[in-house]
Every structure is written in structure tokens, then in C-alpha cells.
Amino acid sequence: MLFSTPVFLFGFLPIVLLLYGLMPKRFSNTVLLSASLLFYAYGAKEVVLAMLGSITVNWLLGLSIANHLGTARARLGVALAVSFNLGMLVYFKYTNFLVENVNALAESLGAEPWDVAYVLLPIGISFFSFQAMSYVIDVARGDAPPQRNPVDFALYIALFPQLIAGPIVRYADIARQLGERRVTAPGFAEGVRRFLIGLGKKMLLANTVAQVSDELFALPASSLSTSLAWLAVLCYSLQIYFDFSGYSDMAIGLGHMFGFRFLENFNYPYIARSITEFWRRWHMSLSSWFRDYLYIPLGGNRGSRGATLRNLMLVFLLCGLWHGASWSFVVWGLFHGSFLVIERVALSAQLARLPRALRHVYTLLVVMVGWTFFRAETLEQALTLLGAMAGFARAPDPSLSVALSTDALLLWTLGAAILGCVPWLPRVRTWLAQPTSRNGAPSAGLRAALATGGTLALLVVFLGCAMFMAAGTHNPFIYFRF
């Protein structure tokens, strides 16, 4: 079930909100857990089975660890939990990739291929596996209390707003909210506002540029001219940002509607002036997860420079693999890791002396080149497309052109998307939040006019999304496959 479908917007969500509001408070988590399991079972029953297995094992191991803190038994429990979660992830996500590569090697050596049944990937397994691991590790470290109520723990793992595509929620961040939370009128209104912003990002921006991106990436890369190759990557760069940040906005908004407060997952990454800054702004819950549970335990930057650079490369190699089981994702991870290493070793001082505009250009160029590997089906396609972007198009098709691939809707969407990459809206809200008595603060009349205008704008966004739904436009969220 997708957030951006009529069955969710006009069926599932209103019913769940109604039941949640009518039920006594002691049953609120049971209602949400039941709704979450139904949400996943809708068209993807294998997700529920994998999730219930993860919930049971991690809950029991968490209790065992909490009861034996500081002992060898607790350390064994952590090892078992990490092995179980990584084992699930490797089996479901990487078995097909490993078999494919083993069979390719076997074929080159004249050996028989390995016949293994195709393994289906449960949606969201990367996210709930990382959430489960963070829970048991935090319990072992003493950073979070153990959850002894199985319903509350199951809700932490299965809570439907954020599980399929993030943000990755730490147990310590919502442990208290699982037992004590309150839905207020202002909080609910903020949730609706945030949800509609995310819905607009997905339906109006991401889906529109996705049509062009998908069409161009489906063509042979060798047939694209330089301008078309850049258009393809530009559209995909905007698609993945508004698709993923739109989902995060909807998840955060839904959390508000049920009394939860999830941490932000994006902070306008395309205004970054270095790759280091980009990763402080992009998918922040994943970046912080790798930092706290891998980079720092490996030694972080506390050892020699060589060890620090090794740790960075290993983290981003695994970050690439976390996103998908293909060599393109491996290259994408190593590509970003390499620039982080280069910036740390030598480039940061030179970047600091450049004008801000040039630093933005540098960052966007690196990120867009990286997205080429991320989006391409094969390394060959990515390299051919990069060649075209560099002006070395192999055999551009004269019947293809930028003019034929663009129309007024796309141009307006590109303009709106580029504007949406800049944090002007938070600045307006900060300005509006100033006391009326402060010099330069907006008047009461202007505040009321802007508030009314904002409400009308959200209504227009919702109507526009409804029109796109009625037209049957559909694109699954990109991060569903991770």
C-alpha cells in the first residue's frame, strides 16, 4: 500500500485515525500495531512474516541482554542479534546477487552453475533490520531501556508511517513516546501540513520528472546526445530527492497525527558546498546510523590518518551495498567515499578558498555523476552515459532531442523543483515566528494573509495530487526497493 494512492488516503488512513481516536488510550498501540501489520500484508504478505520473525528474535535477545548487562552472555546476545539481522539482510537482499556472480565465475571456468531458487525481497527489510540492530546495541550500551512489552516493541519495529523507506528511527528517540504521547490539535494540523507537502513533492514533482528520466534511461545510453544525457541525470537527481524526501515528509507528518515526533531525514542537501556537507544533509538517519554503529566502533577518526580513511571507505562501500545488490551501487558507494577521503586529505582547504557558487557547482557535479551510477542498470550503461555527459556521445540518435523530451509541464516542474531545493520556506516560517514587536517583523495582518495563503496553497497541492491520482499516474517510491 502506498501513501500516494486513493486506497490509503481515502480508506485506510481515515479509518485508522478514527479508530485510534475512539479507542481508550491503553489500546492505542494495539490499534496502531494491527493497522501496521495490515498495511504491510496488503499485497506483500511475506513482509509480515519476515518482520514478525525479526520482532520475536530481537525482543527476546534484547531482554536477555538487559538481564545480563556487562557479562559474556550479554556480549553473546549482541553477537547473535547482529548475526541474525545481518543474516536476514544478506539472505533476502544479496542471495540473488551472490548466486549471479558465482554462476558467472563458474561459467567462465567451465563449471556447472549453482541452481538456487530466486529469493523475493521483503519491502523495507533494510530499514527494519537496522532499527532492530540499533535497539539491541543501544540496550547493551545502556543508551536505551529494554522494552518488556512485546506489543510496544513490535510497534517500534512495524510502525507503518516510516518503516518502508525511513527515516530510520532509533529506539532511544521514541522509547518514551511508545508509552506516553498525546495528539494535540496543533500537532495534528502540523502533521497534515507536512504530509501534504510530502505528497506534493512525490505526486507533482518527483513523478513528473520521473517520466522523462525513465524514458531516457530506458533508451540505449549510446543513443543519447550530451544535452539529453544531462537532462536524464538532472531529472533523476530531482526525482530521487523529491521522491525520498517526500516520503520522509509524509512519514513525519503521519507520525505527528498519531502523537509521534520523528527526527528529520533531509536538510536541503543540494545547497551543500562539499560532499562532506552533502552527507550531513542527505538521508541523515542513515548517515548517523553508519557513524554511530560502524564508523565510530571501527575507530572513527581517533586513529592514524590511514585508519580514518580506511574507515570512511569501508563505511561507504557498505552504504552502497545497503542500497542495493549490484556493482553499480558498490561503485556509487566507493565514489562518494573517495571524495570524502579526498576532501579530508587535501581538498577541504582549497574548497574553503573558492567562492560559494563554485563550491555549489563542484558538489552538484559530483553528486549528479554519482546518481548516474545509482540509477543505471549496469556499469556499462553508467559509463556510456557519463561519456555522453562529457561530450563523447557514441552514436547520438538524430531523432532524439531535448526539445522533443520537454514540454511546458516539465519546464514548470523543473523550475518548481529547483526552487524547492532551496530553504526559502523555513526562512519564511522563521521570519513569521518573530515577535510582532521586533523591528522588521511582519504585521498581524500580513501574518494572517500569509497563513491563509499557505492553507490555500496546500489545498491546491492536494487537489493537484488528486487529479494526478485520477489520471492513473503511478510511480512506486524509489527507496521501496532498498
One Martini backbone bead per residue (centre of mass of N, CA, C, O) as a GRO file, in nm:
protein
  482
    1MET     BB    1   0.096   0.037   0.023
    2LEU     BB    2   0.042   0.371  -0.064
    3PHE     BB    3   0.026   0.701   0.019
    4SER     BB    4  -0.039   0.777  -0.309
    5THR     BB    5  -0.334   0.646  -0.263
    6PRO     BB    6  -0.669   0.611  -0.233
    7VAL     BB    7  -0.676   0.371  -0.028
    8PHE     BB    8  -0.521   0.539   0.184
    9LEU     BB    9  -0.647   0.832   0.191
   10PHE     BB   10  -0.977   0.722   0.179
   11GLY     BB   11  -0.941   0.466   0.383
   12PHE     BB   12  -0.719   0.378   0.584
   13LEU     BB   13  -0.649   0.644   0.737
   14PRO     BB   14  -0.932   0.732   0.845
   15ILE     BB   15  -0.989   0.470   1.002
   16VAL     BB   16  -0.742   0.476   1.189
   17LEU     BB   17  -0.795   0.754   1.313
   18LEU     BB   18  -1.069   0.685   1.430
   19LEU     BB   19  -0.988   0.443   1.608
   20TYR     BB   20  -0.767   0.592   1.765
   21GLY     BB   21  -0.965   0.812   1.887
   22LEU     BB   22  -1.180   0.603   2.024
   23MET     BB   23  -0.984   0.458   2.176
   24PRO     BB   24  -0.840   0.373   2.436
   25LYS     BB   25  -0.522   0.439   2.533
   26ARG     BB   26  -0.439   0.133   2.599
   27PHE     BB   27  -0.506   0.060   2.270
   28SER     BB   28  -0.326   0.226   2.070
   29ASN     BB   29  -0.094   0.025   1.999
   30THR     BB   30  -0.274  -0.202   1.894
   31VAL     BB   31  -0.397  -0.045   1.662
   32LEU     BB   32  -0.129   0.029   1.518
   33LEU     BB   33  -0.021  -0.257   1.482
   34SER     BB   34  -0.255  -0.372   1.318
   35ALA     BB   35  -0.236  -0.161   1.093
   36SER     BB   36   0.056  -0.223   1.010
   37LEU     BB   37   0.018  -0.522   0.930
   38LEU     BB   38  -0.198  -0.460   0.717
   39PHE     BB   39  -0.029  -0.274   0.541
   40TYR     BB   40   0.180  -0.503   0.461
   41ALA     BB   41  -0.025  -0.731   0.370
   42TYR     BB   42  -0.093  -0.547   0.135
   43GLY     BB   43   0.061  -0.732  -0.114
   44ALA     BB   44   0.292  -0.832   0.135
   45LYS     BB   45   0.316  -1.101   0.329
   46GLU     BB   46   0.626  -1.153   0.360
   47VAL     BB   47   0.683  -0.911   0.542
   48VAL     BB   48   0.540  -1.007   0.800
   49LEU     BB   49   0.705  -1.260   0.853
   50ALA     BB   50   0.983  -1.126   0.874
   51MET     BB   51   0.904  -0.923   1.095
   52LEU     BB   52   0.811  -1.121   1.317
   53GLY     BB   53   1.081  -1.259   1.340
   54SER     BB   54   1.241  -1.008   1.421
   55ILE     BB   55   1.081  -0.930   1.671
   56THR     BB   56   1.116  -1.186   1.840
   57VAL     BB   57   1.425  -1.208   1.851
   58ASN     BB   58   1.497  -0.913   1.949
   59TRP     BB   59   1.331  -0.914   2.207
   60LEU     BB   60   1.464  -1.155   2.349
   61LEU     BB   61   1.757  -1.050   2.331
   62GLY     BB   62   1.712  -0.785   2.480
   63LEU     BB   63   1.634  -0.912   2.750
   64SER     BB   64   1.891  -1.075   2.794
   65ILE     BB   65   2.087  -0.837   2.789
   66ALA     BB   66   1.954  -0.671   3.024
   67ASN     BB   67   1.997  -0.918   3.239
   68HIS     BB   68   2.339  -0.919   3.140
   69LEU     BB   69   2.505  -0.679   3.189
   70GLY     BB   70   2.857  -0.706   3.128
   71THR     BB   71   2.851  -0.986   3.003
   72ALA     BB   72   2.902  -1.256   2.804
   73ARG     BB   73   2.601  -1.296   2.742
   74ALA     BB   74   2.552  -1.017   2.623
   75ARG     BB   75   2.761  -1.035   2.396
   76LEU     BB   76   2.627  -1.278   2.266
   77GLY     BB   77   2.356  -1.141   2.207
   78VAL     BB   78   2.467  -0.931   2.014
   79ALA     BB   79   2.591  -1.125   1.811
   80LEU     BB   80   2.325  -1.267   1.742
   81ALA     BB   81   2.165  -1.020   1.648
   82VAL     BB   82   2.354  -0.928   1.424
   83SER     BB   83   2.357  -1.197   1.271
   84PHE     BB   84   2.056  -1.216   1.218
   85ASN     BB   85   2.011  -0.946   1.067
   86LEU     BB   86   2.231  -0.987   0.853
   87GLY     BB   87   2.129  -1.259   0.753
   88MET     BB   88   1.860  -1.159   0.646
   89LEU     BB   89   1.976  -0.949   0.454
   90VAL     BB   90   2.152  -1.137   0.283
   91TYR     BB   91   1.940  -1.334   0.191
   92PHE     BB   92   1.721  -1.137   0.066
   93LYS     BB   93   1.929  -0.924  -0.088
   94TYR     BB   94   2.206  -1.117  -0.189
   95THR     BB   95   2.164  -1.395  -0.315
   96ASN     BB   96   2.120  -1.329  -0.617
   97PHE     BB   97   2.391  -1.182  -0.653
   98LEU     BB   98   2.580  -1.413  -0.568
   99VAL     BB   99   2.481  -1.624  -0.770
  100GLU     BB  100   2.537  -1.464  -1.027
  101ASN     BB  101   2.850  -1.441  -0.978
  102VAL     BB  102   2.916  -1.739  -0.941
  103ASN     BB  103   2.806  -1.829  -1.222
  104ALA     BB  104   2.994  -1.654  -1.390
  105LEU     BB  105   3.250  -1.790  -1.289
  106ALA     BB  106   3.175  -2.081  -1.360
  107GLU     BB  107   3.144  -2.034  -1.666
  108SER     BB  108   3.443  -1.940  -1.712
  109LEU     BB  109   3.541  -2.242  -1.590
  110GLY     BB  110   3.323  -2.473  -1.680
  111ALA     BB  111   3.102  -2.486  -1.473
  112GLU     BB  112   2.840  -2.540  -1.285
  113PRO     BB  113   2.570  -2.401  -1.193
  114TRP     BB  114   2.387  -2.248  -0.939
  115ASP     BB  115   2.085  -2.381  -0.811
  116VAL     BB  116   1.868  -2.116  -0.709
  117ALA     BB  117   1.617  -1.981  -0.573
  118TYR     BB  118   1.437  -1.710  -0.591
  119VAL     BB  119   1.455  -1.416  -0.392
  120LEU     BB  120   1.244  -1.229  -0.217
  121LEU     BB  121   1.198  -0.886  -0.134
  122PRO     BB  122   1.130  -0.735   0.143
  123ILE     BB  123   0.985  -0.463   0.231
  124GLY     BB  124   1.205  -0.277   0.443
  125ILE     BB  125   1.447  -0.455   0.556
  126SER     BB  126   1.673  -0.244   0.588
  127PHE     BB  127   1.524  -0.079   0.809
  128PHE     BB  128   1.436  -0.297   1.029
  129SER     BB  129   1.722  -0.411   1.074
  130PHE     BB  130   1.852  -0.147   1.179
  131GLN     BB  131   1.658  -0.096   1.411
  132ALA     BB  132   1.711  -0.360   1.564
  133MET     BB  133   2.016  -0.324   1.605
  134SER     BB  134   2.005  -0.055   1.761
  135TYR     BB  135   1.853  -0.165   2.002
  136VAL     BB  136   2.050  -0.384   2.113
  137ILE     BB  137   2.295  -0.197   2.132
  138ASP     BB  138   2.172   0.017   2.323
  139VAL     BB  139   2.113  -0.177   2.553
  140ALA     BB  140   2.409  -0.273   2.593
  141ARG     BB  141   2.514   0.033   2.646
  142GLY     BB  142   2.274   0.198   2.806
  143ASP     BB  143   2.099   0.400   2.601
  144ALA     BB  144   1.853   0.195   2.651
  145PRO     BB  145   1.571   0.064   2.738
  146PRO     BB  146   1.401  -0.205   2.777
  147GLN     BB  147   1.139  -0.380   2.611
  148ARG     BB  148   0.876  -0.568   2.772
  149ASN     BB  149   0.664  -0.499   2.561
  150PRO     BB  150   0.568  -0.656   2.276
  151VAL     BB  151   0.385  -0.442   2.144
  152ASP     BB  152   0.577  -0.198   2.160
  153PHE     BB  153   0.808  -0.329   2.004
  154ALA     BB  154   0.650  -0.396   1.746
  155LEU     BB  155   0.583  -0.100   1.685
  156TYR     BB  156   0.868   0.003   1.643
  157ILE     BB  157   0.920  -0.183   1.393
  158ALA     BB  158   0.609  -0.151   1.236
  159LEU     BB  159   0.556   0.137   1.193
  160PHE     BB  160   0.409   0.251   0.903
  161PRO     BB  161   0.511   0.543   0.825
  162GLN     BB  162   0.857   0.463   0.827
  163LEU     BB  163   0.965   0.173   0.743
  164ILE     BB  164   1.003   0.143   0.425
  165ALA     BB  165   1.165   0.462   0.395
  166GLY     BB  166   1.168   0.613   0.641
  167PRO     BB  167   1.314   0.694   0.888
  168ILE     BB  168   1.557   0.588   1.096
  169VAL     BB  169   1.458   0.474   1.409
  170ARG     BB  170   1.535   0.522   1.727
  171TYR     BB  171   1.453   0.401   2.024
  172ALA     BB  172   1.548   0.637   2.210
  173ASP     BB  173   1.360   0.855   2.060
  174ILE     BB  174   1.067   0.669   2.127
  175ALA     BB  175   1.030   0.525   2.401
  176ARG     BB  176   0.837   0.726   2.545
  177GLN     BB  177   0.619   0.745   2.314
  178LEU     BB  178   0.509   0.452   2.340
  179GLY     BB  179   0.374   0.532   2.633
  180GLU     BB  180   0.390   0.864   2.586
  181ARG     BB  181   0.130   1.041   2.421
  182ARG     BB  182  -0.001   1.331   2.231
  183VAL     BB  183  -0.278   1.461   2.067
  184THR     BB  184  -0.286   1.764   1.900
  185ALA     BB  185  -0.407   2.008   1.712
  186PRO     BB  186  -0.136   2.133   1.617
  187GLY     BB  187   0.002   1.860   1.556
  188PHE     BB  188  -0.202   1.760   1.348
  189ALA     BB  189  -0.180   2.001   1.155
  190GLU     BB  190   0.123   1.959   1.100
  191GLY     BB  191   0.089   1.676   0.982
  192VAL     BB  192  -0.084   1.756   0.740
  193ARG     BB  193   0.110   1.958   0.617
  194ARG     BB  194   0.351   1.761   0.582
  195PHE     BB  195   0.207   1.552   0.412
  196LEU     BB  196   0.129   1.740   0.171
  197ILE     BB  197   0.413   1.814   0.094
  198GLY     BB  198   0.504   1.524   0.030
  199LEU     BB  199   0.287   1.462  -0.179
  200GLY     BB  200   0.371   1.686  -0.375
  201LYS     BB  201   0.657   1.593  -0.426
  202LYS     BB  202   0.575   1.322  -0.548
  203MET     BB  203   0.335   1.382  -0.756
  204LEU     BB  204   0.433   1.666  -0.894
  205LEU     BB  205   0.751   1.620  -0.917
  206ALA     BB  206   0.873   1.332  -0.925
  207ASN     BB  207   0.674   1.204  -1.137
  208THR     BB  208   0.732   1.402  -1.369
  209VAL     BB  209   1.046   1.362  -1.398
  210ALA     BB  210   1.033   1.048  -1.422
  211GLN     BB  211   0.930   1.020  -1.709
  212VAL     BB  212   1.190   1.124  -1.842
  213SER     BB  213   1.400   0.954  -1.701
  214ASP     BB  214   1.289   0.675  -1.783
  215GLU     BB  215   1.297   0.715  -2.089
  216LEU     BB  216   1.608   0.773  -2.113
  217PHE     BB  217   1.715   0.516  -1.954
  218ALA     BB  218   1.574   0.312  -2.164
  219LEU     BB  219   1.774   0.395  -2.350
  220PRO     BB  220   2.040   0.385  -2.522
  221ALA     BB  221   2.317   0.548  -2.420
  222SER     BB  222   2.444   0.585  -2.714
  223SER     BB  223   2.181   0.771  -2.818
  224LEU     BB  224   2.279   1.006  -2.646
  225SER     BB  225   2.321   1.313  -2.596
  226THR     BB  226   2.451   1.547  -2.401
  227SER     BB  227   2.184   1.693  -2.328
  228LEU     BB  228   2.019   1.433  -2.261
  229ALA     BB  229   2.200   1.324  -2.039
  230TRP     BB  230   2.161   1.569  -1.851
  231LEU     BB  231   1.855   1.551  -1.833
  232ALA     BB  232   1.838   1.272  -1.705
  233VAL     BB  233   2.007   1.341  -1.447
  234LEU     BB  234   1.845   1.580  -1.350
  235CYS     BB  235   1.575   1.435  -1.315
  236TYR     BB  236   1.681   1.221  -1.116
  237SER     BB  237   1.787   1.410  -0.896
  238LEU     BB  238   1.500   1.521  -0.838
  239GLN     BB  239   1.345   1.263  -0.796
  240ILE     BB  240   1.498   1.139  -0.550
  241TYR     BB  241   1.456   1.374  -0.360
  242PHE     BB  242   1.136   1.408  -0.374
  243ASP     BB  243   1.069   1.116  -0.314
  244PHE     BB  244   1.222   1.077  -0.040
  245SER     BB  245   1.147   1.341   0.110
  246GLY     BB  246   0.845   1.296   0.075
  247TYR     BB  247   0.825   1.044   0.246
  248SER     BB  248   0.941   1.167   0.504
  249ASP     BB  249   0.722   1.381   0.535
  250MET     BB  250   0.487   1.181   0.559
  251ALA     BB  251   0.594   1.027   0.803
  252ILE     BB  252   0.613   1.270   0.995
  253GLY     BB  253   0.316   1.352   0.967
  254LEU     BB  254   0.191   1.088   1.069
  255GLY     BB  255   0.324   1.095   1.342
  256HIS     BB  256   0.177   1.348   1.442
  257MET     BB  257  -0.114   1.225   1.425
  258PHE     BB  258  -0.005   0.999   1.662
  259GLY     BB  259   0.226   1.159   1.853
  260PHE     BB  260   0.486   1.158   1.693
  261ARG     BB  261   0.856   1.227   1.684
  262PHE     BB  262   1.050   1.263   1.418
  263LEU     BB  263   1.331   1.288   1.268
  264GLU     BB  264   1.508   1.425   1.044
  265ASN     BB  265   1.629   1.342   0.692
  266PHE     BB  266   1.638   1.640   0.566
  267ASN     BB  267   1.867   1.939   0.457
  268TYR     BB  268   1.912   2.054   0.182
  269PRO     BB  269   2.153   1.906   0.001
  270TYR     BB  270   2.177   2.101  -0.268
  271ILE     BB  271   2.338   2.336  -0.085
  272ALA     BB  272   2.594   2.216  -0.075
  273ARG     BB  273   2.979   2.264  -0.052
  274SER     BB  274   3.010   1.947  -0.008
  275ILE     BB  275   3.022   1.612   0.047
  276THR     BB  276   3.024   1.625   0.349
  277GLU     BB  277   2.770   1.805   0.368
  278PHE     BB  278   2.576   1.630   0.210
  279TRP     BB  279   2.590   1.391   0.435
  280ARG     BB  280   2.451   1.588   0.653
  281ARG     BB  281   2.168   1.615   0.464
  282TRP     BB  282   2.149   1.318   0.365
  283HIS     BB  283   2.004   1.076   0.502
  284MET     BB  284   2.059   1.116   0.823
  285SER     BB  285   1.982   0.841   0.954
  286LEU     BB  286   2.197   0.676   0.802
  287SER     BB  287   2.453   0.833   0.860
  288SER     BB  288   2.429   0.807   1.175
  289TRP     BB  289   2.428   0.502   1.184
  290PHE     BB  290   2.709   0.452   1.063
  291ARG     BB  291   2.860   0.624   1.267
  292ASP     BB  292   2.762   0.477   1.546
  293TYR     BB  293   2.782   0.148   1.433
  294LEU     BB  294   3.075   0.176   1.265
  295TYR     BB  295   3.281   0.407   1.256
  296ILE     BB  296   3.339   0.436   1.562
  297PRO     BB  297   3.401   0.132   1.629
  298LEU     BB  298   3.650   0.138   1.418
  299GLY     BB  299   3.765   0.453   1.526
  300GLY     BB  300   3.731   0.658   1.324
  301ASN     BB  301   3.942   0.955   1.398
  302ARG     BB  302   4.148   0.833   1.631
  303GLY     BB  303   4.355   0.748   1.448
  304SER     BB  304   4.503   0.729   1.187
  305ARG     BB  305   4.474   0.846   0.877
  306GLY     BB  306   4.454   0.570   0.740
  307ALA     BB  307   4.226   0.458   0.921
  308THR     BB  308   4.017   0.674   0.858
  309LEU     BB  309   4.004   0.625   0.550
  310ARG     BB  310   3.923   0.330   0.571
  311ASN     BB  311   3.659   0.375   0.723
  312LEU     BB  312   3.520   0.545   0.508
  313MET     BB  313   3.529   0.337   0.277
  314LEU     BB  314   3.376   0.111   0.423
  315VAL     BB  315   3.116   0.262   0.480
  316PHE     BB  316   3.054   0.328   0.169
  317LEU     BB  317   3.048   0.045   0.070
  318LEU     BB  318   2.808  -0.040   0.258
  319CYS     BB  319   2.616   0.180   0.164
  320GLY     BB  320   2.591   0.076  -0.122
  321LEU     BB  321   2.492  -0.212  -0.047
  322TRP     BB  322   2.239  -0.125   0.108
  323HIS     BB  323   2.093  -0.015  -0.154
  324GLY     BB  324   2.226  -0.262  -0.331
  325ALA     BB  325   2.264  -0.560  -0.546
  326SER     BB  326   2.529  -0.409  -0.705
  327TRP     BB  327   2.795  -0.266  -0.870
  328SER     BB  328   2.681   0.021  -0.887
  329PHE     BB  329   2.659   0.062  -0.576
  330VAL     BB  330   2.951   0.019  -0.513
  331VAL     BB  331   3.060   0.253  -0.682
  332TRP     BB  332   2.895   0.473  -0.547
  333GLY     BB  333   3.017   0.440  -0.265
  334LEU     BB  334   3.320   0.476  -0.348
  335PHE     BB  335   3.288   0.751  -0.476
  336HIS     BB  336   3.205   0.902  -0.216
  337GLY     BB  337   3.440   0.807  -0.041
  338SER     BB  338   3.664   0.938  -0.210
  339PHE     BB  339   3.574   1.235  -0.168
  340LEU     BB  340   3.598   1.233   0.137
  341VAL     BB  341   3.897   1.173   0.139
  342ILE     BB  342   3.994   1.410  -0.035
  343GLU     BB  343   3.881   1.632   0.148
  344ARG     BB  344   4.039   1.549   0.404
  345VAL     BB  345   4.332   1.562   0.284
  346ALA     BB  346   4.308   1.836   0.056
  347LEU     BB  347   4.032   1.996  -0.043
  348SER     BB  348   3.907   2.174   0.183
  349ALA     BB  349   4.096   2.421   0.166
  350GLN     BB  350   4.036   2.490  -0.131
  351LEU     BB  351   3.729   2.525  -0.104
  352ALA     BB  352   3.733   2.763   0.106
  353ARG     BB  353   3.856   2.966  -0.129
  354LEU     BB  354   3.604   2.948  -0.275
  355PRO     BB  355   3.335   3.029  -0.403
  356ARG     BB  356   3.022   2.931  -0.334
  357ALA     BB  357   2.930   2.866  -0.622
  358LEU     BB  358   3.162   2.664  -0.687
  359ARG     BB  359   3.098   2.467  -0.460
  360HIS     BB  360   2.821   2.393  -0.563
  361VAL     BB  361   2.905   2.288  -0.840
  362TYR     BB  362   3.089   2.065  -0.746
  363THR     BB  363   2.881   1.906  -0.582
  364LEU     BB  364   2.669   1.860  -0.806
  365LEU     BB  365   2.851   1.707  -1.000
  366VAL     BB  366   2.921   1.471  -0.817
  367VAL     BB  367   2.631   1.380  -0.753
  368MET     BB  368   2.537   1.333  -1.049
  369VAL     BB  369   2.744   1.122  -1.117
  370GLY     BB  370   2.654   0.929  -0.895
  371TRP     BB  371   2.356   0.890  -0.998
  372THR     BB  372   2.432   0.733  -1.248
  373PHE     BB  373   2.507   0.473  -1.096
  374PHE     BB  374   2.242   0.444  -0.931
  375ARG     BB  375   2.043   0.422  -1.193
  376ALA     BB  376   2.186   0.228  -1.342
  377GLU     BB  377   2.183  -0.107  -1.441
  378THR     BB  378   2.482  -0.065  -1.540
  379LEU     BB  379   2.806   0.012  -1.583
  380GLU     BB  380   2.798   0.057  -1.886
  381GLN     BB  381   2.571   0.266  -1.888
  382ALA     BB  382   2.709   0.472  -1.706
  383LEU     BB  383   2.966   0.520  -1.879
  384THR     BB  384   2.822   0.606  -2.137
  385LEU     BB  385   2.673   0.847  -2.011
  386LEU     BB  386   2.924   0.997  -1.912
  387GLY     BB  387   3.041   1.036  -2.193
  388ALA     BB  388   2.811   1.212  -2.294
  389MET     BB  389   2.839   1.435  -2.075
  390ALA     BB  390   3.150   1.490  -2.180
  391GLY     BB  391   3.110   1.477  -2.519
  392PHE     BB  392   3.113   1.137  -2.595
  393ALA     BB  393   2.911   1.049  -2.796
  394ARG     BB  394   2.868   0.779  -2.990
  395ALA     BB  395   2.537   0.755  -3.123
  396PRO     BB  396   2.340   0.984  -3.179
  397ASP     BB  397   2.006   1.037  -3.211
  398PRO     BB  398   1.851   1.258  -3.432
  399SER     BB  399   1.545   1.203  -3.319
  400LEU     BB  400   1.672   1.316  -3.059
  401SER     BB  401   1.563   1.566  -2.813
  402VAL     BB  402   1.499   1.808  -2.588
  403ALA     BB  403   1.244   1.922  -2.722
  404LEU     BB  404   1.093   1.636  -2.727
  405SER     BB  405   1.131   1.591  -2.394
  406THR     BB  406   0.977   1.866  -2.367
  407ASP     BB  407   0.753   2.072  -2.177
  408ALA     BB  408   0.572   2.282  -1.994
  409LEU     BB  409   0.543   2.099  -1.747
  410LEU     BB  410   0.843   2.038  -1.708
  411LEU     BB  411   0.948   2.327  -1.681
  412TRP     BB  412   0.779   2.400  -1.434
  413THR     BB  413   0.883   2.166  -1.258
  414LEU     BB  414   1.181   2.237  -1.260
  415GLY     BB  415   1.148   2.513  -1.131
  416ALA     BB  416   1.007   2.414  -0.869
  417ALA     BB  417   1.227   2.212  -0.782
  418ILE     BB  418   1.464   2.406  -0.758
  419LEU     BB  419   1.322   2.585  -0.549
  420GLY     BB  420   1.280   2.335  -0.344
  421CYS     BB  421   1.606   2.315  -0.277
  422VAL     BB  422   1.545   2.577  -0.120
  423PRO     BB  423   1.526   2.738   0.212
  424TRP     BB  424   1.271   2.950   0.208
  425LEU     BB  425   1.042   2.845   0.390
  426PRO     BB  426   1.185   2.839   0.670
  427ARG     BB  427   1.247   3.144   0.662
  428VAL     BB  428   0.959   3.240   0.663
  429ARG     BB  429   0.877   3.102   0.930
  430THR     BB  430   1.085   3.250   1.104
  431TRP     BB  431   0.981   3.532   1.042
  432LEU     BB  432   0.686   3.479   1.149
  433ALA     BB  433   0.792   3.402   1.454
  434GLN     BB  434   0.827   3.676   1.524
  435PRO     BB  435   0.786   3.927   1.708
  436THR     BB  436   0.596   4.205   1.654
  437SER     BB  437   0.801   4.411   1.805
  438ARG     BB  438   1.004   4.358   1.601
  439ASN     BB  439   1.210   4.460   1.378
  440GLY     BB  440   1.074   4.344   1.067
  441ALA     BB  441   0.822   4.232   1.146
  442PRO     BB  442   0.532   4.110   1.087
  443SER     BB  443   0.224   4.172   1.065
  444ALA     BB  444  -0.082   4.060   1.147
  445GLY     BB  445  -0.202   4.081   0.862
  446LEU     BB  446   0.024   3.928   0.713
  447ARG     BB  447   0.007   3.667   0.867
  448ALA     BB  448  -0.285   3.601   0.787
  449ALA     BB  449  -0.241   3.603   0.481
  450LEU     BB  450  -0.020   3.382   0.474
  451ALA     BB  451  -0.182   3.160   0.612
  452THR     BB  452  -0.405   3.150   0.402
  453GLY     BB  453  -0.220   3.098   0.161
  454GLY     BB  454  -0.105   2.830   0.267
  455THR     BB  455  -0.372   2.676   0.279
  456LEU     BB  456  -0.444   2.709  -0.021
  457ALA     BB  457  -0.190   2.571  -0.131
  458LEU     BB  458  -0.249   2.293  -0.004
  459LEU     BB  459  -0.516   2.253  -0.153
  460VAL     BB  460  -0.396   2.258  -0.436
  461VAL     BB  461  -0.208   2.021  -0.397
  462PHE     BB  462  -0.426   1.813  -0.336
  463LEU     BB  463  -0.583   1.847  -0.601
  464GLY     BB  464  -0.348   1.777  -0.786
  465CYS     BB  465  -0.305   1.491  -0.676
  466ALA     BB  466  -0.592   1.388  -0.738
  467MET     BB  467  -0.563   1.420  -1.044
  468PHE     BB  468  -0.328   1.224  -1.079
  469MET     BB  469  -0.478   0.981  -0.966
  470ALA     BB  470  -0.715   0.985  -1.171
  471ALA     BB  471  -0.500   0.946  -1.416
  472GLY     BB  472  -0.297   0.705  -1.312
  473THR     BB  473  -0.048   0.797  -1.183
  474HIS     BB  474   0.254   0.588  -1.125
  475ASN     BB  475   0.508   0.567  -0.858
  476PRO     BB  476   0.719   0.416  -0.689
  477PHE     BB  477   0.915   0.424  -0.442
  478ILE     BB  478   1.248   0.404  -0.459
  479TYR     BB  479   1.306   0.287  -0.152
  480PHE     BB  480   1.149   0.014  -0.165
  481ARG     BB  481   1.407  -0.155  -0.289
  482PHE     BB  482   1.583  -0.124   0.004
   0.00000   0.00000   0.00000
